[in-house]
Every structure is written in C-alpha cells, then in structure tokens.
Amino acid sequence: MSAAKRLLDQVRQELAKNARLRLGLIVIAAILAFYSALLLMDWRTALHAHYVERRQYLHKLREMANQNEWPARAEAAARVRKALEAEIPEVASLGLAQAGAQTWARDLAGVHGGAIQLQTQEPQVVEGQPGLMRVPIVLSGALPPRAVLNIIQQVEKRGSVAVIEEAMLLNRENQTFQLTVVSYVRVAGDHADAGR
C-alpha cells in the first residue's frame, strides 16, 4: 500500500469512530460554502453595477450622437477662433512686438502720472503655435481701487489680444497693486524663432 492510501484509510477510520470530527467537517464545509456564496453574490453585484454604468454611458453617447447641434457648435467655435486670430497683430520682429507692448503700457501708465512702474519680462513662444508670441509686462504701483479698475477696463478695450494673467492687491491700506498683462502677437517669418 502506498502512504497516501494508508493516510486516507486512517482518516476514514477516524471519521467513522469520531462523531465530533464528522460534525466539525460538516460545519467547516458549510462555512466554506456560505463564504463562497457571499463572494459570488458580491461578484454578481459588482458586475451588475458595472453593466448599469456602461449601459448609461452608452445611452448618453447615443443621445449625444443624435444631437444636431454639434456641427453648428463646431462652426461657431471656428468662427470665434478665426475672429480672435484676426485680432492678433502681426509684426516684423520680436523687438517690434516688445516695443509695441511697452509703448501701450507706458501710455497707460502716463495717464496716472508716474504712479505705475513697468517691468518687462522675456517674450515666450506659445506652445503648439509657431510664430505666436506672448509678451508679458508687469504693471505695479499705488493707486485707488477705482483707478486699478480703470486700468483693467483699458486692457479689455485694447484693440489687439491682451489678457490679465495675474492680478494682485498687495496692501489695502497703501492701495498697492500688481497686474501682469500679456499681449499676444504673431511674429512674421524667421523672426518667430528668436524667442525660443
């Protein structure tokens, strides 16, 4: 006889003699069966939840595909982009771009009688847009809030594309402020690489 067969025979004999051992094995088997049933129920619940989520997603996609507004929205976005790009001035060189932005900022600062300091920053190429440059200038000084609001409105009214990238009211008592105004220009030809 092999050792495995002898061991199996011993287990059978013990089970035949010992009622507690038989009961313990039945309890263990019942616990394992119950635990397996719980695992299967959790798995089924998770699969059902995933199915419902994917079905809702598919329903949403079908609804969106049936909407007729998307081509109109794409055309409207293309028109807005074209109009915005038309507002970006084209200059012959990066130096002219900086000079134009500085002149505009100096004229704006001159209205307030030297209360505004200008600090130019290095122009940067707009990522993914060859030839498009951003020319930042920092305006700072001590002005009342109404005057700062007037400066912000002047930036918004500017004929070419300029945005206020950062605005800070540093001290309410002294009424100091700092605005980072970024002008966008398109540099023609080979001069566009100068900012890289």
Phi and psi in degrees as a GROMACS rama.xvg file:
@    title "Ramachandran Plot"
@    xaxis  label "Phi"
@    yaxis  label "Psi"
@TYPE xy
-81.7556  164.023  SER-2
-67.4517  -35.6138  ALA-3
-66.2632  -40.9983  ALA-4
-67.1951  -39.0718  LYS-5
-63.531  -42.0865  ARG-6
-63.8114  -41.8351  LEU-7
-63.2298  -40.0936  LEU-8
-64.776  -38.9589  ASP-9
-64.2834  -41.183  GLN-10
-64.2911  -41.9318  VAL-11
-62.5505  -41.3634  ARG-12
-64.8935  -43.3279  GLN-13
-62.3488  -41.8345  GLU-14
-64.3376  -38.6955  LEU-15
-66.903  -35.0323  ALA-16
-83.6903  -35.4278  LYS-17
-108.434  110.642  ASN-18
-71.2435  -33.5019  ALA-19
-65.0726  -39.661  ARG-20
-63.1552  -43.094  LEU-21
-61.7854  -44.8821  ARG-22
-62.9822  -41.9141  LEU-23
-61.4044  -42.2332  GLY-24
-64.7591  -38.7633  LEU-25
-64.257  -42.3461  ILE-26
-63.6934  -44.9447  VAL-27
-61.1414  -43.9864  ILE-28
-62.8144  -39.2106  ALA-29
-66.0427  -42.4387  ALA-30
-61.9048  -45.5522  ILE-31
-62.2303  -40.5181  LEU-32
-65.2173  -42.5769  ALA-33
-63.7997  -44.3281  PHE-34
-63.1461  -40.688  TYR-35
-63.9815  -40.2445  SER-36
-63.5184  -41.786  ALA-37
-61.9015  -43.3391  LEU-38
-60.985  -43.4374  LEU-39
-64.6025  -37.9859  LEU-40
-66.2776  -42.6639  MET-41
-62.0338  -41.6663  ASP-42
-63.5692  -43.0488  TRP-43
-63.7854  -42.3449  ARG-44
-61.9277  -43.2811  THR-45
-64.9123  -41.9495  ALA-46
-63.0067  -40.5097  LEU-47
-64.5997  -44.4225  HIS-48
-61.9166  -42.0916  ALA-49
-64.0102  -41.257  HIS-50
-61.718  -46.3312  TYR-51
-62.0839  -43.6912  VAL-52
-61.3923  -46.3499  GLU-53
-67.0334  -35.6821  ARG-54
-66.5291  -41.5276  ARG-55
-63.6919  -40.3217  GLN-56
-62.6812  -43.9396  TYR-57
-62.8834  -41.4439  LEU-58
-61.4217  -43.561  HIS-59
-62.9783  -43.0805  LYS-60
-62.5054  -42.1158  LEU-61
-63.1333  -40.8935  ARG-62
-62.421  -43.2132  GLU-63
-66.3983  -36.4244  MET-64
-67.1565  -29.1555  ALA-65
-84.0227  -8.21126  ASN-66
-73.8173  138.324  GLN-67
-93.086  -5.24389  ASN-68
-76.0522  -20.8159  GLU-69
-60.4001  -45.6869  TRP-70
-61.5634  -38.357  PRO-71
-66.0367  -39.8433  ALA-72
-65.2199  -39.7981  ARG-73
-63.7657  -41.5943  ALA-74
-64.9929  -41.5615  GLU-75
-64.0459  -41.946  ALA-76
-64.3063  -38.4066  ALA-77
-65.9846  -38.4626  ALA-78
-65.0754  -43.9517  ARG-79
-63.1223  -43.2906  VAL-80
-61.9468  -43.1368  ARG-81
-63.4642  -41.6547  LYS-82
-64.8373  -40.3162  ALA-83
-66.0863  -43.1369  LEU-84
-65.0557  -29.0122  GLU-85
-68.8326  -24.2019  ALA-86
-81.7461  -9.90213  GLU-87
-84.1109  116.766  ILE-88
-72.1609  150.46  PRO-89
-106.264  130.668  GLU-90
-122.861  159.837  VAL-91
-76.5764  -29.4232  ALA-92
-148.214  164.741  SER-93
-65.2591  -35.7138  LEU-94
-61.9711  -41.2163  GLY-95
-65.8178  -34.8481  LEU-96
-63.5094  -46.641  ALA-97
-63.9789  -42.9244  GLN-98
-63.2769  -41.2718  ALA-99
-62.8778  -43.9519  GLY-100
-66.3326  -39.5936  ALA-101
-67.7993  -40.0939  GLN-102
-62.4581  -45.1029  THR-103
-60.0496  -44.6932  TRP-104
-66.2194  -39.6291  ALA-105
-63.6611  -41.6012  ARG-106
-62.1723  -41.2134  ASP-107
-65.4305  -41.5938  LEU-108
-70.1822  -33.468  ALA-109
-62.6757  -28.471  GLY-110
-62.461  -28.2543  VAL-111
-100.503  16.825  HIS-112
61.4296  43.265  GLY-113
80.0151  9.17647  GLY-114
-80.3203  -6.54067  ALA-115
-114.903  131.234  ILE-116
-101.271  146.453  GLN-117
-112.765  139.393  LEU-118
-136.139  115.811  GLN-119
-85.0386  149.204  THR-120
-120.203  164.471  GLN-121
-66.4204  130.202  GLU-122
-64.4402  151.611  PRO-123
-134.385  146.705  GLN-124
-74.8343  135.717  VAL-125
-75.5322  125.104  VAL-126
-60.0202  130.531  GLU-127
80.5002  3.05694  GLY-128
-129.131  83.0276  GLN-129
-60.8408  134.777  PRO-130
88.2783  -15.5985  GLY-131
-91.5914  123.985  LEU-132
-118.217  147.687  MET-133
-109.097  128.905  ARG-134
-117.233  98.3984  VAL-135
-86.0217  141.716  PRO-136
-135.794  133.991  ILE-137
-100.153  123.633  VAL-138
-104.792  128.204  LEU-139
-144.299  157.555  SER-140
164.824  -165.686  GLY-141
-121.657  104.869  ALA-142
-137.695  155.104  LEU-143
-66.9115  156.501  PRO-144
-55.1881  -36.1002  PRO-145
-63.7581  -37.369  ARG-146
-70.3951  -37.2932  ALA-147
-64.844  -40.7668  VAL-148
-61.5981  -38.1303  LEU-149
-62.5241  -40.3557  ASN-150
-63.1192  -43.7727  ILE-151
-60.5476  -41.7481  ILE-152
-65.0823  -36.057  GLN-153
-65.3626  -36.3322  GLN-154
-64.5308  -42.276  VAL-155
-66.0326  -33.1288  GLU-156
-82.7077  -8.29598  LYS-157
-57.1843  140.042  ARG-158
-67.0134  -31.6036  GLY-159
-101.397  170.695  SER-160
-73.2418  119.174  VAL-161
-145.231  139.79  ALA-162
-130.031  154.116  VAL-163
-92.2098  108.246  ILE-164
-80.0099  -32.1076  GLU-165
-148.568  136.146  GLU-166
-135.033  130.002  ALA-167
-136.481  134.599  MET-168
-101.826  103.79  LEU-169
-79.2887  -35.5372  LEU-170
-151.167  117.872  ASN-171
-69.8914  -34.1077  ARG-172
-68.504  -46.7586  GLU-173
-86.0054  -8.01737  ASN-174
56.2637  44.0591  GLN-175
-88.557  149.152  THR-176
-144.056  166.595  PHE-177
-149.754  126.418  GLN-178
-123.365  131.256  LEU-179
-103.092  109.663  THR-180
-102.535  126.362  VAL-181
-111.97  120.59  VAL-182
-97.7984  141.146  SER-183
-108.992  132.25  TYR-184
-138.166  154.395  VAL-185
-106.782  120.039  ARG-186
-91.8211  125.72  VAL-187
-75.0783  145.987  ALA-188
61.1809  -142.216  GLY-189
-70.7232  -15.9549  ASP-190
-70.3443  -14.6096  HIS-191
-65.6565  -27.1613  ALA-192
-77.8961  -7.97727  ASP-193
-67.9146  -25.9283  ALA-194
-84.7758  -2.01368  GLY-195
